[in-house]
Amino acid sequence: MARWSDFLARLRGAPDDADRQRWLAIVALNRQLAEADGRRQVLTVLVDEAVRLFGAERGFLVTVRAAEPGFAVEVARNLDREAVANPERKLSRTVLMRGLEGEGVYSEDAQEGELSAAQSVADLRLRSVLCMPLRVGERVLGCLYLDHRFQAGVFGDGDLPWLMAFADQGAIVVHLHDLLVENREQAKALEQRNRGLQATVEAQAEALARPAAQLSRDELRYAFPRLVGSSPALMRVLQVLDRVVDTELPVLLTGESGTGKELAARALHDHGPRRRGEFVAVNVAAISREVLESELFGHEKGAFTGADRARIGVLRQANGGTLFLDEVTEMPLDLQVKLLRVLEQRRVRPVGGDREFELDVRVVAATNRDPATVVAAGEFREDLYFRLAVVTVQLPPLRERIDDIPDLAERMLADYAAERGEAPRQLTPVLVAALRARAWPGNVRQLRNELQRLVALAEGEVLAVEALTPESSVTGVGETAAAGVAGGPDAAPGTFELAALERWAIERAMKAAAGNKAEAARLLGIGRRTLYDKLGRGGEGA
């Protein structure tokens, strides 16, 4: 094989006509590369010139790609400057794979020597073969492949440096185009992200600037039927969700346990553009460190002891949909690094695998801890936090949305009755008042569990207030729920005695209605005549 230094010496001397034509062709390609609008136009000219100048019958320019089958024939031309039909079937896989692996391939007669043993060479009846990889640094982007099926000795040893020069031109075109495409995609993604961020910031600023009493569900684009209530605290959350539901922005949901973070995540999925995809929820804290990596990223068969079959992992399972990572701040630090890489590159490699898979997934994360405190303590990576918390939404505890309790309770009883195939149980004003008086440290989840317990213990259609769990058994204090929130003029009575609870409920309703008895009756869920009768008796119940 001729060395590159010998080739340069020949050029500096008196090149023959063939060398001069090839040199001029390279100069012309440089000019076209600078002037051409499209990648395919330049590559087509490159292949046509290579076929002409090297005397080949056909020429192929092949590039590497991540998806199967591993390569793409971008240009395939014959000596008449016509496209070759079905090009993937017209070239030798053995020769091609060597080229894509970074080896130059040259044979004066492929029917003799080591290439003659390749089935593809025999099937195609190849004689002359010349293949050179397209290199950029250490990377192989593809190869330039020339052949002749009917004539041996078409290519000579001195052709290799020239073909290398042509391959370098092809590598420059391919690499430049890939960079341009990547830059355009990144610019587009950045523009979209900036628009989403701007809309989110504007929405949050608008929601915070407006008085809580002015926020209304009627102003939302989406109903969010599973997020029940219309209290000011909940409306601020819904307004932010309403603005980001159509975007691809990552969302971090914070708040105490039981506040409905998974419901909020499902709402983002169900109303967003990914609703046709899968919603996959993973509780990071509930999975051991040894299993979590495989659960997230998947694994190949035999990757570790017990891996008797391959597993795709939840990231790929949620491809095209939404992945909900609950209690994400409990993730081990080494897995945080891997997750950050996956989210930034949008590619995942299973444990024990040598292939990466493209990802198109929206991540919604949640935690019941203060993210800033966890990051400051070194338990959660700051870069991953910023990656997940492009939008942060804090779910309010139930004690900050007491006015939502009646609607929440009715929805929960209806859902529970539908599951059991029976009519929903009824709430009395006294029971509603008792529910509103509680502190609910377990939030919405605790309310749901308490209502299910009341239904199980109920003897009729009406739920009994006497069956409520004493709050001291939940809070650990020797006071009732009512006493636990006592201390102000609207404090609940420190007893479950029906007459006292009824008086308290009527007084609060009259105060809320500014003395309007009809409105107070509506708030209590009773008729006006019933309210008049109770007021006539001094608020005492029967």
URGI-V726641 format. One record per run of one state. SS is the DSSP state (~ for helix, > for strand, _ for the rest). FROM is the first residue (numbers start at 1). LEN is the number of residues. Records with the same first field share a line. If there is no record, write none. Layout:
SS: FROM-LEN + FROM-LEN
//
This chain:
_: 1-3 + 13-4 + 36-3 + 55-3 + 65-6 + 79-4 + 84-3 + 90-3 + 101-4 + 108-6 + 118-1 + 125-3 + 137-2 + 149-10 + 210-2 + 215-2 + 220-12 + 245-6 + 255-6 + 272-7 + 287-2 + 298-1 + 300-11 + 312-1 + 318-4 + 327-1 + 331-2 + 346-1 + 349-2 + 352-5 + 359-3 + 368-3 + 377-5 + 389-2 + 395-3 + 401-1 + 421-5 + 427-2 + 438-5 + 458-4 + 463-2 + 468-4 + 476-5 + 485-13 + 513-4 + 525-3 + 537-6
~: 4-9 + 17-19 + 39-16 + 87-3 + 93-8 + 114-4 + 119-6 + 159-51 + 212-3 + 217-3 + 232-13 + 261-11 + 284-3 + 289-9 + 313-5 + 328-3 + 333-13 + 371-6 + 382-7 + 398-3 + 402-19 + 429-9 + 443-15 + 465-3 + 472-4 + 481-4 + 498-15 + 517-8 + 528-9
>: 58-7 + 71-8 + 83-1 + 105-3 + 128-9 + 139-10 + 251-4 + 279-5 + 299-1 + 311-1 + 322-5 + 347-2 + 351-1 + 357-2 + 362-6 + 391-4 + 426-1 + 462-1
//
